[in-house]
Amino acid sequence: MIPHLLARLGLPLLRIGDRRPATPAALAAAQERIRRRLVRTLAPLPVGRVRGLDRLDPDDLAAFRARVPVSGYADYEALIAQVAAGGRGVMFPGRALALAQTSGTTRADSAGERYIPQSRALLAHHRRGGAAAFTRLLDKSGGGVLGGRLVMMGGSTDLAPNPHGVPAGDLSGIVVEQIPSFLRSLYEPGPEIARERDWPLKMERMVARLQGADVRLVSGIGSWMLVLFDRVCAATGHARIADAWPGLRACIHGGHAVAGVLPQFRRHLHPDTWLMEVYPASEAFIAVGSRPWRLDEGDAPPLAVLADHGVVVEFLPDDDPDPAKAVGPDGLEAGRTYRVLLTTPGGLVRYQPGDLARGEGPGLIRVAGRTATRISVFGEHVEGLALTQALAAACAATGAAVDHWHVAPLLPAGGDPRGGHEWWLEFRTPPADRDGFAAAIDLHLCAASGDYAAHRAVQLHPPRLHPVPPGTFERWLAAKGKLGGQHKVPVAWNDRTIADALARAAGPV
């Protein structure tokens, strides 16, 4: 089927998934309509009784926020166990279609796997979120993207049924089945390679299959996309992916802020490439880029909250975490940091996945990091977004490029009352001036965070750099069984668990 016909047949279907309330009032109305429907659906179920929805008037938003507490994974473990055992009507009508495995970034070790049940309605929500991102991108890049291959770098689609027959696996593998039928013929790396569980072997097979393909779009976590680009270039003898895949003009990225790896993307991609950021999670597809962007802009634009896609998204002020003071997308204030809360057709009610978002005005956010991965040695409370932007500033100032990185605390020791931040860095291009690189990080953080600047003046040493050999971070991920797919390295951690593991992965100095 030729590209213009695909576009004519498919895009109207995709645009159904891209409803965009245009005003704060429309955002609030869409969210209230969804909230009422979810409360009525969930209230008679065990999850509704546990969360107190059965004692609420569905039309009373103020009572919902004042009387329904914020919840976490532990509040659902017993219910999820029932769902995983094949239970019906526990957290949503009917049985779970799948269990999405997620460890998030709430633990530094390899334990703590969690499963988020996927209902029919929740998978439809994920599909609509993907459609919103894809449609917005195609509106800019044009139908030519549909004239070649579309690469999705996700987890294995070989889902393993649990003892009760409920399939489990990575969400990115689960949602492959949600790809619209008219796009499946363009999907790469194809169904056979997509089932591969061994990430190094999967990458090897992808490179062999795709090195001569007419690839028009790639989606995935930025750092893994760069690994694919590098290996295809090594196999084809090209210096950059724009030469190996001259038709590549679109990328969908998420999982980590792309600012830290912009130099590598600029080296690889044609300047006319359109990019789109996405913010999906196993619990819900939370936001997509407010518009496509290009690399010469310097950073992705804010994300638009998916306010009319079947999920209630609330934002709890991080500096005043009273559940009654949560706001909807319409109440977001520019510059304020919030904890994300989700109420979903998968049966989660005011669920806190551990994400932080920075408001950019009504309906607009940036991912600010995770509650578990901000760093605070003395109370400086530096979030992942500020760390990422500081790294990008240091790379721009010194010409460096970094593939992987992590920030660990340096606690006071040896009679020195001061502590600091230690930056573990896997450089692709080291800075000619390491002191200048560290100073650029310090300067940016002082300007971006009043708390950091205040503590830096009296209690914090300047940032300390700890370069590691190539492959260190991948070895650490492999040791955890988290290599590839949608897995990523936590930006920061409040103890040295990850730093110590990286030291072991780096080997003898």
Summary of the structure (lengths in Angstrom):
residues: 509
radius of gyration: 22.5
end to end distance: 56.4
largest distance: 71.9
contacts: 1757
relative contact order: 0.11
helix: 41%
strand: 21%
